[in-house]
Each structure stands twice: as C-alpha cells, then as structure tokens.
Amino acid sequence: MKKILTLLLCLFLLAGIVCAATVNSYDKYGTKTGSYRSTSSGYNSYDKHGTKTGSYRKTSSGYNSYDKHGNKTGSYRKTSSGYNSYDKHGRKTASYRKNSNGSVTKYDKHGNKVGTYKTNSSGKTTYYDKHGRKVKSYK
C-alpha cells in the first residue's frame, strides 16, 4: 500500500493541487527513491533506476492500482473528505482526509492517525509520521 499512498501524494488530489507530468519521490535524506509519470489513463510508477513498478488508472470513483504485471493490487475511492484505500479484495486499509489548512492526514483502517502530508508554497509535499518526524517528500 506504500506505493498507492505515494500515488495520492503524486496526484495531489486531496490537496487540490494540479500534479505535474512527472513527480519524483525522495527519502528523508533527500535521496531519490522513484518517480510517477502521467499517462492518458492515470499514472505509472518507477523505481529510482527508471524501472516500471506499477500503474494507477482513473475510475469513476477514484483510482485502481496495478503491479508491473498488470495485476490489480488495490483501489482508492473518493469520499466527502478525501479518499479511502482498499486492498485487492475490497477490504479498507486506510483513509486520507483533507484538513482546512490544506494538509492531508492519513488514518489506518481503525481510525488511528498514521501521518500527515504538508505541501509548501513551492509545491513540495512532505510526509511526517504521527510523531512529526519527516519520512519522505515529493516534488
């Protein structure tokens, strides 16, 4: 689900920001870990070497995610406050809620806070764990 989680950031759907054609992901030290590139139907994900790792296709209710072989791995469905994520069997795995300040908070399937995504004025999004520690960023 980490890759799907990253997709939400890439698309900036929850933050209401238009995503660039390509978004790179970085670890907490600023080392590139992968990228997401737009396609006609959604996005493809790649590792730091440029090897395709998966894809995300838009649906009427959100997005479906697939592995590099085209097998469905999960989905995201829009809600009134953001998105819920589900595994390939349709079981809820997490929820993402947009806050009034523009940040996005992730909760696990039980409703416990997992972390927060914050986007600055230059478009860089940083993910912090529930203790406020920087985990990764996207630009």
Stockholm file with secondary structure:
# STOCKHOLM 1.0

chainA/1-139         MKKILTLLLCLFLLAGIVCAATVNSYDKYGTKTGSYRSTSSGYNSYDKHGTKTGSYRKTSSGYNSYDKHGNKTGSYRKTSSGYNSYDKHGRKTASYRKNSNGSVTKYDKHGNKVGTYKTNSSGKTTYYDKHGRKVKSYK
#=GR chainA/1-139 SS CHHHHHHHHHHTTTTTCCCCSEEEEEETTSCEEEEEEECSSEEEEEETTSCEEEEEEECSSEEEEEETTSCEEEEEEECSSEEEEEETTSCEEEEEEECTTSCEEEEETTSCEEEEEEECTTSCEEEEETTSCEEEEEC
#=GC SS_cons         CHHHHHHHHHHTTTTTCCCCSEEEEEETTSCEEEEEEECSSEEEEEETTSCEEEEEEECSSEEEEEETTSCEEEEEEECSSEEEEEETTSCEEEEEEECTTSCEEEEETTSCEEEEEEECTTSCEEEEETTSCEEEEEC
//
